Every structure is written in C-alpha cells, then in structure tokens.
C-alpha cells in the first residue's frame, strides 16, 4: 500500500516540476506515513510549482505544498539526528519506594556537568538519592523545581551535550520564576479613566464613617493569655524521612503492647579489656575497639538463649528466626536511620566494628542504600553518646524488642562489702508484651548484664 501511495503522489507532482528551474536536490521524494506505520528514518523535500525551495534540514516531516493540495499530512516531533539534547531523569529508587520529593538542585542552568555527576537530590521515605547527568554537557534548563513530587523516570533537567544552546539557557531556576500574579499587566487608558471617576465616591465613604465616632479597642483582662506574635514563628514542611519515622513510631505505639524493663551494668571489666588491647587491636585489624561490639556480642548470646525475643507475631502465628540480624540506630542530621548488621552471630569483634563504622559513615553522608537498612530482627539504640541517662526506647516495627544503652556514670557501688566508685550504665529493654512475657525479658536483660560485666563468658559459653 505504501508503494502505491508513493507512486500516485510522484505521478501527480512530477510533470509539474521544471527541471531547468529547480535544483536536482529538489526532485527528491517525500514519504507520507500514517501514524500506525511506526517511525520514519529520513524525509526529503518536494517542490511544487510556485513554491520556493527550502534545503534546510528539518526535524519533522515537512513539505512545501500548494494550498490547492487536498491532502492531510500527519507529523510528529523527532529528535535531532545528532542527539544533542538528553534528559536527566529520576533513577529507580527501590521496590518499596514509588515516589520522592525533589529536595535540592545541586546545579544551575548553564553549568557544565560531567558524566554521572549529581545535579539534584531526591528525598524518599528512607534514603536520599542523587539524580546524575547521563552525558557530559551543559544544563539548558530544569523541568522540575524543588519541592515537586517525582517518580522514577520523571524528567528533571535537559542537558545539551555540545553546549551550543548556551545562549538560550534558562538561567532562572523553576522555583525562582516569578508567577503570573506577581507581574500584573499595566492598566489601559480606559481603565485609568474609570478609576479616576470612582475615586471621589470611594474617598467620601471613610469621612462619613469617621464622623460617627470610633469606639476604643476593648481592654484585655488580666487572665486572658497573650499569645506570641506570628512573625516570631517559622513554619517548615516536614521531610519525607521525618514523616516516615513519625508514622512508624506511632504505628508501633498503636500496634504493640509496649513494656520496658531496666537493669544496670558495671562497665569496669569491658572498659579494662578495651584499654589493655586497644593498641594491639588497631595494629592488627586497622579499626578501634569500641564498646558497641561488646554489647552486640552480648545481644547475640542473649537472643540465642531467649529465641522468643528474636521472634515476631504474624497474624495468628509466631515466626521464629534462626538468624540474628541486628539493626543499629544511627542519628543523622536528616533523621534516624537503622542500618543492619547481617548474620552478626558469625562475626568477630573486628568485623562488627568495621561494619558499624562503614554503615555509620554512609548514613551520615546520606549514601546508605535501602538494602542496607532492610530487615533486621533486633535493634540496639545507644542514646548514651548524646548524654542520655535513662530512656524507654520504642520498638522498630516489625521487630519485637529493642535494647537501649545509656551514658556511663561513676556511681558509688557496694563491692565485697566496701563502697567503691564504679562506671555504671543503665540499660533498658522495650518489648512487645503480647509475645514476650516479663520472665523472658528479665532473663534476656540479665544475660546482657552478665556478658558485659564478664566478657570471658563468651569464650567459655557459660
């Protein structure tokens, strides 16, 4: 069918073309394709009598036809052959994340960018993701603005690989563009005359009102509270991460039967062990020996002794986990994140310290991935690094318990009948009382205390 249409068009127009007046390039054929025929690879021009010759390359299917030609031409936009313009789009953000908020534009229109250089940041419920440039070039303009909700594949910016369109660069960011309301049109002369006629009538009204007399403002009673002025308040929208944390914590309170039990730990032996072997530990493993690894190993021993704390309720069933993945709560400037130590029961002290340091750096820099925070069967939160003396932590759903560590304070303790100063720490276990009874919770916390106060128990498994 395409061949028949092509011959008919050529047979109709070729006799009218004067070869003496029209260059050879003008006798090329034009190909008409309906929309259902897919993409066309190239287009050429056809010159009709009385029409000028246009040899400029065009992006679409364009032909110079006389007005008497009763044919309907279908055309669609095509990219340039050179592929100079490329789009920077939102990358895939994970299975559990469907959208995000464009938190910050890292570049401005007209800036030069390299391949894979971040140009914007997308804030999701869990992590911050960078939008990178697919090619090296110059940013022509940003299509999205800060605060927009974007999905994977959403176009954020247009980048020119050659940078030839620098003159047409939109140097005003989308968030800075003035709105139409801020730029009112100048009034016409007719409107100015009408306003002049109305002004005298309007001005006479306030004079009549003033003549009636004005009543003094009512006096406030001594008991009436005086609220601070609104200009001393600031309204800032919540980040997506903060919204997610708030939702999960409230769901935890609404779902679990939360109960907290406490104990205190004498840190003398663990601190002595660290001070004696810290230099040799750093020399061999390249990482400092901290107190967190001791508590992680103690938590592993306690979870193995009380497997119900490592379990979770699922409907009418209880799921017992035969593995130990411990989440470590890390506070960042953007909010609280909980990276996970996988199979921590198979790690030694050095591997635990290295993994904690790596995940903490990623969380602080905002480069931690979703996979590194997914899962976890138990959580440890160390509020002691901020000076917390005692607290009741909230369970991280869908887990069933969380251990809270606190600051170390020298307190007078009775040891062997004598009162001596000891570095003491309060520890707290918040658990789901629907699943875990008080007996198991106390035994769990007691095991933590025994292992931390005498780390030799880990070697002897007693």
C-alpha positions in Angstrom: 0.0 0.0 0.0 2.9 2.3 0.8 4.3 1.7 -2.7 1.0 2.5 -4.4 0.6 5.7 -2.4 4.2 6.7 -3.2 3.8 6.2 -7.0 0.5 8.1 -7.0 2.0 11.1 -5.3 5.0 11.1 -7.6 2.9 10.6 -10.7 0.8 13.6 -9.7 3.5 16.0 -8.9 6.5 15.2 -11.2 5.1 16.5 -14.5 4.6 19.9 -12.9 8.2 20.2 -11.9 10.5 22.3 -14.1 13.9 20.6 -14.2 15.5 23.7 -15.6 14.5 25.9 -12.7 14.6 23.5 -9.8 17.9 22.1 -8.5 18.4 18.3 -8.5 18.1 18.2 -4.7 14.5 19.5 -5.0 13.4 16.4 -7.0 13.8 14.1 -4.1 10.8 12.2 -2.9 8.7 12.9 0.2 7.4 9.9 2.1 4.0 10.1 3.7 3.4 7.7 6.5 0.3 7.4 8.7 0.8 7.3 12.5 0.3 3.5 12.6 3.3 2.8 10.4 5.9 3.4 13.0 9.0 5.7 12.8 10.4 7.1 9.5 14.1 7.0 9.1 14.5 10.1 6.8 12.5 12.7 5.0 13.2 14.7 1.9 11.5 17.7 0.2 9.2 18.0 -2.8 8.8 21.3 -4.6 5.6 22.3 -6.3 5.1 25.0 -8.9 5.1 28.4 -7.5 6.7 27.3 -4.2 10.2 28.2 -3.0 12.9 25.6 -2.5 13.9 25.0 1.1 17.0 22.9 1.5 17.4 23.4 5.3 17.3 20.2 7.4 14.1 19.8 9.4 13.2 17.7 12.4 9.8 16.7 11.3 8.1 15.6 8.1 7.7 19.0 6.3 6.9 19.6 2.7 6.1 22.7 0.6 2.7 22.1 -0.9 0.3 24.4 -2.6 -2.9 25.4 -0.9 -4.9 23.6 -3.5 -3.4 20.2 -2.4 -6.3 18.5 -0.6 -4.1 16.0 1.4 -3.8 15.8 5.1 -0.3 15.5 6.4 0.4 13.8 9.7 3.6 14.7 11.5 5.2 14.1 14.9 8.2 15.7 16.6 11.5 13.9 16.2 14.9 14.3 18.0 17.7 15.8 16.1 20.0 13.4 14.2 22.9 14.5 16.3 21.1 13.6 19.6 22.4 16.8 21.2 19.8 17.0 23.9 19.5 14.4 26.6 17.2 14.2 29.6 18.3 13.7 33.2 15.6 11.5 34.8 14.8 10.2 38.3 16.5 6.8 38.8 14.9 3.6 40.1 14.5 4.1 43.9 13.7 0.5 45.1 10.7 -1.8 45.3 9.2 -0.2 48.4 9.6 3.4 47.2 7.2 4.7 44.4 8.0 8.4 44.6 10.1 11.0 46.3 10.5 14.8 46.8 13.0 16.9 44.8 14.8 18.2 47.9 17.6 20.3 46.3 19.0 21.3 43.0 22.8 21.0 43.1 23.4 22.8 39.8 22.1 25.9 38.0 21.1 26.3 34.4 24.2 26.9 32.3 26.5 24.9 34.5 28.9 22.4 33.0 28.4 18.8 34.2 30.3 15.6 33.6 29.0 12.1 33.2 27.3 10.7 36.3 27.8 14.0 38.2 24.9 14.6 40.6 22.7 17.5 39.6 19.8 17.1 42.1 18.8 15.2 45.2 15.6 13.2 45.7 14.5 12.6 49.3 12.5 9.5 49.9 11.0 7.9 53.0 14.2 6.1 53.7 17.2 7.4 51.9 18.4 10.4 49.7 19.1 9.5 46.1 21.1 11.6 43.6 19.9 12.4 40.0 23.0 12.2 37.8 23.8 13.5 34.4 23.7 10.8 31.7 26.2 12.7 29.5 28.8 15.4 29.8 27.4 18.8 28.7 25.7 22.0 29.7 22.4 22.2 31.6 19.9 24.0 29.5 17.1 24.1 32.0 15.4 22.3 34.9 12.0 20.9 34.2 11.2 20.2 37.8 11.6 22.5 40.8 12.4 22.0 44.4 9.5 20.5 46.4 8.0 18.6 43.5 6.9 15.0 43.9 8.7 12.9 41.3 8.6 9.3 40.3 11.2 7.0 38.6 11.6 8.1 35.0 10.4 11.7 35.7 12.4 14.2 33.7 14.3 16.7 35.9 16.6 18.6 33.5 17.6 18.9 29.9 21.3 18.7 29.1 23.0 19.8 25.8 26.0 17.6 25.1 27.6 20.1 22.8 26.7 23.2 24.8 25.7 25.0 21.6 22.5 26.2 23.1 24.2 28.2 25.8 22.6 31.4 24.5 19.1 30.0 25.0 19.8 28.7 28.5 17.1 29.5 31.0 19.2 30.9 33.8 16.3 31.2 36.2 15.6 28.1 38.3 12.0 26.9 38.2 11.5 27.7 41.8 12.7 31.3 41.2 10.4 32.1 38.2 8.0 34.9 39.0 4.4 33.9 39.0 1.8 35.5 36.7 0.2 37.1 39.8 3.3 39.0 40.7 3.6 40.6 37.2 0.2 42.5 36.7 -0.5 43.9 33.3 -0.3 47.7 33.0 -3.8 49.3 33.1 -5.3 50.6 29.9 -6.2 54.3 29.4 -9.9 53.3 29.6 -9.4 51.7 33.0 -7.5 54.7 34.3 -10.4 57.0 33.4 -12.9 54.7 35.2 -10.7 54.6 38.3 -10.5 58.4 38.4 -14.3 58.6 38.2 -14.7 56.1 41.0 -12.1 57.6 43.4 -14.1 60.6 44.6 -17.0 58.4 45.5 -14.9 56.0 47.4 -13.0 58.6 49.3 -16.1 60.2 50.7 -17.2 57.0 52.4 -14.4 56.9 55.1 -15.2 60.6 56.0 -18.8 59.7 56.9 -17.7 56.8 58.9 -15.2 58.8 60.9 -17.9 61.4 61.8 -20.0 58.7 63.5 -17.1 58.3 66.0 -14.8 55.4 66.7 -15.0 53.2 69.8 -11.8 52.5 71.7 -10.4 49.0 71.5 -11.6 46.6 74.2 -9.2 46.1 77.1 -7.8 42.7 77.7 -8.5 41.1 81.0 -5.6 40.1 83.3 -6.5 36.4 82.9 -6.5 36.4 79.1 -3.4 34.7 77.7 -1.2 36.9 75.5 0.0 34.8 72.5 3.3 35.5 70.9 3.1 37.3 67.5 3.1 35.3 64.4 6.1 36.9 63.0 8.2 35.1 65.6 7.2 31.7 64.4 8.5 29.7 61.4 6.6 27.1 59.5 8.8 24.5 57.8 7.4 21.4 56.0 8.4 18.0 57.3 10.8 16.0 55.3 9.7 12.7 53.9 12.1 10.8 56.2 10.7 12.6 59.2 7.2 11.8 58.1 8.1 8.1 57.7 9.7 8.0 61.1 6.7 9.6 62.8 4.3 7.2 61.1 6.3 4.1 62.0 6.7 5.2 65.7 3.0 6.0 66.0 2.1 2.6 64.4 4.4 0.9 66.9 2.5 2.5 69.8 -0.8 1.6 68.3 0.1 -2.0 67.5 2.4 -3.3 70.2 1.8 -3.8 73.9 4.9 -1.8 74.9 6.6 -2.6 78.2 10.1 -1.6 79.4 12.3 -3.3 81.9 15.6 -1.9 83.3 18.9 -3.1 84.7 22.3 -1.6 85.4 25.7 -2.8 84.2 29.1 -2.4 85.7 31.4 -1.4 82.8 34.7 -1.9 84.7 35.8 -5.2 83.0 34.8 -4.3 79.5 36.5 -0.9 79.7 39.6 -2.5 81.2 39.6 -5.1 78.3 39.4 -2.3 75.8 42.2 -0.2 77.3 44.6 -3.2 77.5 44.2 -4.4 74.0 43.2 -1.3 72.1 46.7 -0.7 70.6 47.2 -4.3 69.5 43.6 -4.4 68.1 44.2 -1.3 65.9 47.5 -2.6 64.7 46.1 -5.9 63.6 42.7 -5.0 62.4 43.0 -1.3 61.4 40.0 -0.3 63.5 39.4 0.9 67.0 37.9 -1.4 69.6 34.7 0.2 70.9 32.1 -0.7 73.5 29.4 -1.3 70.9 30.9 -4.6 69.7 30.8 -5.9 73.2 27.1 -5.1 73.5 26.4 -6.6 70.1 28.1 -9.9 71.1 26.2 -9.9 74.4 22.9 -9.3 72.5 23.7 -12.3 70.2 24.2 -14.5 73.2 21.0 -13.2 74.8 19.0 -13.8 71.6 20.3 -17.3 71.3 19.3 -18.0 75.0 15.9 -16.4 74.6 14.8 -17.0 71.0 11.3 -15.6 71.7 12.9 -12.1 71.7 14.1 -12.7 68.2 10.7 -13.8 67.0 7.7 -11.8 65.7 3.9 -12.1 65.5 2.4 -12.6 62.0 -1.3 -12.8 62.2 -2.2 -15.9 64.4 1.4 -17.3 64.0 4.7 -16.8 65.6 7.8 -16.7 63.3 11.0 -17.8 65.0 14.1 -16.6 63.2 17.1 -18.9 63.1 19.4 -16.0 62.2 20.5 -12.8 64.0 20.4 -9.5 62.1 20.9 -6.6 64.4 19.8 -3.1 63.5 22.0 -0.2 64.9 20.1 3.1 65.3 22.2 6.0 63.9 21.2 9.6 64.3 21.9 11.8 61.3 21.1 15.5 60.5 18.2 14.4 58.4 16.7 11.9 60.8 17.1 8.5 62.4 18.2 5.5 60.2 18.8 1.9 61.2 21.4 0.1 59.1 21.5 -3.7 59.7 24.4 -6.0 60.6 23.7 -9.2 58.7 24.4 -12.6 60.3 26.1 -10.9 63.2 26.3 -14.2 65.1 29.0 -15.3 62.7 31.1 -12.1 63.1 34.0 -11.5 65.4 34.7 -8.2 67.3 36.8 -6.7 64.4 34.2 -7.5 61.7 31.5 -5.9 63.9 33.5 -2.7 64.5 34.4 -2.4 60.8 30.8 -2.9 59.6 29.4 -0.4 62.2 31.9 2.2 61.1 31.2 1.8 57.4 27.4 1.9 57.8 27.6 4.9 60.2 29.7 6.9 57.7 27.3 6.1 54.8 24.3 7.1 57.0 25.9 10.4 57.9 26.9 11.2 54.3 23.4 10.2 53.0 24.9 7.5 50.7 23.4 4.4 52.5 21.3 2.2 50.3 17.8 0.8 51.0 19.1 -2.8 51.0 21.5 -1.9 53.9 18.5 -0.9 56.1 16.0 -3.5 55.1 15.2 -6.3 57.6 16.7 -6.7 61.0 15.4 -8.9 63.8 16.5 -6.8 66.8 17.6 -3.2 67.4 20.2 -1.6 69.6 19.9 2.2 70.3 22.8 3.9 72.0 21.5 7.2 73.4 24.5 7.4 75.8 26.6 9.1 73.1 24.3 12.1 73.5 24.4 12.0 77.3 21.1 10.2 77.9 21.0 8.7 81.4 17.7 6.7 81.1 15.0 6.3 78.5 12.3 3.9 77.2 13.0 3.2 73.5 10.2 2.4 71.1 10.2 -0.8 69.1 11.2 -0.7 65.4 8.4 -2.5 63.5 8.1 -5.3 62.7 10.6 -6.4 65.3 9.5 -7.4 68.8 12.2 -5.7 71.1 14.8 -3.0 71.3 17.8 -2.6 73.6 18.6 0.9 74.9 22.1 1.8 76.0 22.8 5.0 78.0 25.7 7.1 79.3 28.4 5.7 81.6 28.4 7.5 85.0 30.7 6.8 88.0 28.5 6.0 91.0 29.2 4.6 94.4 28.6 0.8 94.5 28.9 -1.8 97.2 31.6 -4.4 96.1 32.7 -7.0 98.6 31.2 -5.1 101.5 33.1 -1.9 100.5 31.7 1.2 98.8 33.8 1.9 95.7 33.2 4.1 92.6 32.2 2.1 89.5 31.4 3.2 85.9 27.8 2.2 85.7 25.3 2.2 82.8 21.6 1.8 82.8 20.2 -0.5 80.1 16.6 -0.8 79.0 14.7 -3.4 77.1 11.3 -2.4 75.5 9.4 -5.4 74.2 6.1 -6.5 72.8 4.2 -7.9 75.8 1.8 -9.7 73.5 4.6 -12.1 72.6 7.3 -11.8 75.3 6.5 -12.3 78.9 8.2 -10.5 81.7 10.2 -13.6 82.7 11.9 -13.9 79.2 12.5 -10.1 79.1 14.2 -10.1 82.5 16.3 -13.2 81.6 17.3 -11.5 78.4 18.5 -8.3 80.1 20.2 -10.3 82.8 22.2 -12.2 80.1 23.3 -8.8 78.6 24.5 -7.7 82.1 26.4 -10.9 82.8 28.3 -11.0 79.5 29.2 -7.3 79.5 30.4 -7.5 83.1 32.5 -10.6 82.4 33.4 -10.9 78.7 35.1 -14.3 79.4 31.7 -15.9 79.4 31.7 -15.6 75.6 34.9 -17.7 75.3 33.6 -20.4 77.7 29.9 -20.2 76.5 28.6 -20.1 80.1 
